[in-house]
Amino acid sequence: MSHKHAHLLRSIFQDPPPANIHWREVESLLGHLGADVESAHGARFHVKLNKAEAYLHHPHNSNTCSRTDIKTLREFLAHAGITLSAYEAGET
């Protein structure tokens, strides 16, 4: 995992979630993890990763994801088996 993706994953799993993560960074991370991201209706994206599925929303008025969006992303990643500890253990 690249340094940028590892840093982003740490940011997503920190509490409270940050409000300065850009959607394009999320898309890049999902692509790196092997997720299938398909455009759905409006600003929604259907994401499949490790047999987990979710609908994520692209921010409407800016490119920055809200804290609620980050919490949804965090829950989806955890449900898909992507955890911060698993990736940090794999980096060493």
C-alpha positions in Angstrom: 0.0 0.0 0.0 1.3 3.4 -0.9 2.1 5.9 1.8 -0.8 8.1 0.7 -3.3 5.3 0.9 -2.0 4.2 4.3 -2.3 7.8 5.6 -5.8 8.1 4.2 -6.9 4.8 5.8 -5.5 6.0 9.2 -7.5 9.2 8.7 -10.7 7.4 8.0 -10.4 5.2 11.1 -9.4 8.0 13.5 -12.0 9.4 15.9 -13.5 11.9 15.4 -13.5 11.5 11.6 -11.8 14.3 9.7 -13.8 16.6 7.5 -11.1 17.3 4.9 -11.0 14.1 2.9 -11.6 14.6 -0.8 -13.8 12.3 -2.8 -11.1 11.6 -5.4 -8.9 10.3 -2.6 -11.7 8.0 -1.5 -12.2 6.7 -5.1 -8.4 6.1 -5.4 -8.3 4.2 -2.2 -11.3 2.1 -3.1 -9.7 1.3 -6.5 -6.4 0.3 -4.8 -8.3 -2.0 -2.5 -10.0 -3.7 -5.5 -13.5 -2.3 -5.0 -15.9 -2.2 -7.9 -17.3 1.4 -8.0 -20.2 2.0 -10.3 -22.2 5.2 -10.8 -25.7 4.9 -9.6 -28.6 7.4 -9.6 -27.5 11.0 -9.0 -24.5 11.4 -6.8 -24.7 7.9 -5.5 -22.1 5.2 -6.2 -22.6 1.5 -5.8 -19.5 0.0 -4.3 -18.7 -3.7 -3.9 -15.7 -5.0 -2.0 -15.0 -8.4 -0.6 -18.7 -9.4 -0.9 -19.8 -6.3 0.9 -22.0 -3.7 -0.9 -22.9 -0.2 -0.1 -24.1 3.1 -1.7 -21.7 6.0 -1.1 -22.6 9.6 -1.9 -20.4 12.0 -3.8 -20.4 15.4 -2.0 -22.8 17.8 -3.6 -21.5 21.3 -3.0 -17.8 20.6 -2.6 -15.2 17.8 -3.3 -14.7 17.3 0.5 -16.6 14.4 2.2 -18.6 15.2 5.3 -17.9 13.5 8.6 -21.1 11.5 8.1 -19.8 10.3 4.7 -16.5 9.3 6.3 -18.4 7.3 9.1 -20.4 5.5 6.4 -17.2 4.7 4.5 -15.5 3.5 7.7 -18.5 1.2 8.4 -18.4 -0.2 4.9 -14.7 -0.8 5.0 -15.0 -2.6 8.4 -17.8 -4.7 7.0 -15.7 -5.6 4.0 -12.9 -6.8 6.3 -10.6 -3.8 5.7 -9.2 -2.6 9.1 -6.4 -0.3 10.0 -4.7 -2.9 12.2 -4.6 -5.4 9.3 -3.0 -3.0 6.9 -0.5 -1.7 9.5 0.5 -5.3 10.4 1.0 -5.9 6.6 3.2 -2.9 6.2 5.9 -4.0 8.6 
